[in-house]
Amino acid sequence: MSAEKNKVILRRFWEEVFNGRNLDLIDELFAKNWVYHGPAGQEVNGPEGLKQYLTIYFNAIPALHAKVEDVFAEGDRVGSRATCIGTHKGELMGIAPTGKQVTITVICLSRLMNDKIVEDWELVDLFGMMQQLGVFPSPTQPRK
């Protein structure tokens, strides 16, 4: 597999699955034994697990859209950085809808094998998102 082909697969995820909400495409792009390593030790397994995980975010932030800032590859690894923007309209992690817009930075390192994504390590700025939702004070907010 070439690094360029791997980059195309990752771009398809961002554009067609994430932005296009084509969750059925996950079965084509991800291996059956796919593993996600997320913030705070979170782990999601398999294409069905990914569909459920994304659905939680899409229900909470229906118009969530990713602007892919960078994609780079070497061998079987592809790194991507995206800025995701949307408005919080549904419950998320126990937080009632706030109606606030959030901008979330996502950095992901993906490993591919046989034209499928088999593993992801992702850093998501959840703390920044929580500040934007008003759960945590931001450094620019005055202390009470």
Buried (B, 14 or more C-beta within 10 A) or exposed (E): BEBEEBBEBBBBBBEBBBBEBBBEBBEBBBBEEBBBBBEEEEEBEBBBBBBEBBEEBBEBBEEBEBEBEEBEBEEBBBBBBBBBBBBBBBEBEEBEBBEEEBEBBBBBBBBBEEEBBBBBBBBBBBEBBBBBBEBEEEEEEEEE
